[in-house]
Amino acid sequence: MTDIHDIGYGRQFADFYDRLFPGGPAVAQTVRRLADLHPGDGAATLELGVGTGRVALPLAKLVGPVVGVDSSPEMLAVLTETMAADGPVTAVIGDGSVAPAVGDPVTPVLGDLRHWADERQYGLVYCVCGTLSMLLDPQEQARAVQAAADRLAPGGTLVIETHNPAFALALNQGRARESYFTPYPGRDTGLLSYSTIDADRRIWHLSHIWFEQGRSRIATELSRLTTPDEVDAYAEQAGLRLVERHSDWAGTPFTGAEPMHVSVYRPADAR
């Protein structure tokens, strides 16, 4: 079994991740767009960095069961608990073939997106919410895109959503260090973030304090400021071509100033 590198994200965020990034209406456009990109005909679906399943669970209702890979046991535990009341859950520990239990909307798989592989081919593979940028080495990012491309069925689609470096730099107002507060619904609830950008290494370090009804939690995360051109280059090396790029899941054109970029790729020889 290949080693799984867990950066510890889930140990810090799992308890309140779904408050930071809620499901339901907040991901409705994401789910609709992914469903539109799905080829149908019973094709398999794979999410790399499934987390708590906030995207995979509603998507499964539209396209059928989803295989969800993540390196965080804590995040997968939340996903498994969410599904447990609805029926059997197959949790695959380690890399390998996946055989979902009957009725499972999502099969949680503990694995490393840089080299995860099984015997299946997938009509849709997606990696969203900045997961690719949590790999801090360009070579590892390229390996992850190659691994995703290797799982595609002929004519399949790969979707990658990650941060836009220009927006992160603007958020810091040209400074190496900045702080900002983001309010959330609920009494005394919000996120205080301390942002540090190492422009030379292109590393974005965020330290957070989550406040909710008089209680607080501390968490930190690192990501690499990854440009759209870099993702395109990884995809090209993996035999894929860019089909479309938008700034959000509603299809808004990407101008280079938006927080995220959403890119859709297909095999270069696909029509």
N, C-alpha and C positions, 0 to 999 in steps of 0.2 A: 504493500500500500504506500502511495506517495505521501510524503510529509505534508501536513496542512499548516500553513502559516496563518495564525490568528493574531491580528494586531491589537486585540483587546477592546475593540469598539463596542461589542455587545455587552461586555462586563460593565461598561460605564453607562450605556444608553438604553439597554433593553427595558428597564423598568419604566421609562418615560418616553421612549421613542415614538410611540403612537400618539402622544400628546404633542410632540414637536412636529411630527409629520402625520397628521390624521388621515384615515381612510375615508370611506363614504364619498360624499360629494366632492371632497378635495382631490380625489383621484379619478373622478368620473371621466374627465376628458382623456386622461392617460389611458384608462382602460378601453374607452371607445376607440381611440386611435390604434392601440395595439390590436384590438379585435379586428379593425378594418384591414390591418396589415397581415393578419393571419390568413393562410391560404385555404383554410377549411378542409373539407374532405377527411376529417379525423386526424389531421397532421398533429404531431406532438409539439409541445411548447416547453421552452426552457427559460427560466430566469436565473441569471448569475448575480448573486447578491440579493437573495429573496427576502432577507430580514424577517420581519414579523408577518410577512404575507399581505401587506396592505394593498399591493397591486395584484399579486397572483391570485388571491382568493376571489375577488370580484371578476377577474379576467376568466377564471376557470368556469364561471357560470355561463360565459358567452362562447368559449372556444373548446371547453373540455379540460380534463386534468392537466395540471402544470407541474413539471419537475422544478423544484426550487433549491438551488445550491447556495450554501453560505458557509463561511469559515467560523462563524460564531455559534457555539452551542447554546448560548444564552438567548440569542435571537430566535434560533430554531425552536427552543423550548417554548417561547411565547407563541410562535406559530402553531406548534403541536397542541398546546393547551387550548388555543382558540378553536381548533378543529375537533378536539376530543369529544365534545358533547354531541357532535353530529354523526359519529360513526368511527370505524377503525382508522388508524393512522399508521402508515408505514414510514418509519424513520430509518434512512440508510446511513450508517455510520462509516464514513470513508468513501473513497472513490470506487466506482464499480457500476455494474448494470442495475437498473432501477425497474422494479415491478410494483407499481402502485397497487394498494389494496382497493378492492371494489368500493366505490363510493368516495374515495379520497379526492377532494378538489385539488389539493397540492401534496406532493410527496417531498418532505423535507430531506435534504441530503447534506451531510457535513462534508464539505469539500473545498478545494482551493481553486478559485476561478482562473489562476494562471496556467493550470494544466489539467483541469478536470475533464474526464472523458468517460463515456459509456459506449454501449454498442448501438445506441439508437441514432437516428437522424431526425432533426427537428425542423418543422416548417417555419417556426418563429423562435428566435433566440433574442433575448433583450437583457440589457444591463443599464439600470437607470439610477437617478438621484445621486450622481457623482461617484458611484462605486468605483468606476475605472480609475478616477483620480486619486483614490486612496492607495493605489500602488505608486510609490514614490520614485521608482526607477523607470525610465522610458523603455528599457529592454523588457522589463516585467510587464509593462502595459502592452507592449507589442506581443508578448507571449500570450497574454490573456485574450487579445483580439484574435490571434491565430487559433487558440483553443476553441473560442466561440465559433469561428469560421469552420473549423473542422467538424463541428456538430451539425452544420446546416445540411438539410436535404437539398437535392438539386433544385435550384430556383428559390431556395428558402431566403428568409429575410433576417438580418441582424439589425437591431436598434440599440443605439448608445446615446444616453443622456448624461452630460457632465457639465461642470462649472465652466463659465467663460472667464478667462484670466483678466480681460479688460474690465469686467464688472467688479471683480474682487479688488483690483487696484483702485477703481473709482470709489468703492465702498470705504477704503482706507484713506480716501481723500489725498492720495499722493504721499502718505506718511507710512513709515515702516510699522508703526503701532497705532491702533485706534480701538475704541470701545463703543458699543452701541447696545441699546435695549430694544427688544422686540416684544410688545405686549401680546398676550394670548387671551382667549375668552376665559372667563372665570375670575373670581375675586383674588386679588393680589397674585396674579399669575403672569409670568413672562420669562424671557430669556435674556440674560445679560452676557454679552459676548466680548471677549478680549481678542482682537485680531492682530496677528503679527505676520508680515509678509517678508520673506527672505527673497529679494528680487534676483539675486545672483543664482541661487539654487532653485528658484521658482517653487518654493515651498510655502504653503499657507497653513499657519498654525492658529487654531481657534480653541480658546479656553472658555468654557461656558459655566454659568451658574443658573440653574433652573429653579425658579421660585414658583411655588404653588400653595396657596392658602396657608402662608406662614411657615412653610417648610422649604428647604433648599437642597439641591443636589449639584455636585461638581463633576464635570466631564471635559475631556479634551480630545481633539482630533487633528490629524495632519492630512493634507492632501497636496497633490502636485498640480500646479497651474498648467493645465493641458489645453493647448490650442486646437481648434477645429482642424487646422492643417495637419497637426500631428496625428490626430485620430484617423484622418484620411490616409495618411502615409502608412499607418499600421494596417489599415484595411486593405490598401493596395498590395502590401507585402503578403497579405493572407489570401490574395486572389479575389478580392471584393472591389466593387465600385460604388461610389456615392450615388444614390438615387435621388435623395432630397434632404434638405436641412431646414429646420425651423427653430424659432426661439422658444416655442412652447408646444404643448400638445394640441392646441387649437389650430395650429398651422400658420401662426403669425410669422412673417418673414424674419429671418435672422439678419440683423444689420451690423452686429459686432459689439453692441453695447448692452445686450440683455444678460440676465443672470446665468442662463443656461443655454446650451445648444443641444438640439435633438437631431441626430443624424441616422439616416436609413441607408443600409448597404445590402447589396445582393451580389452573388457570384458574377465575376466579370464577364463570363460567357453566357449569362442568363439574359433572356430578352425581356 
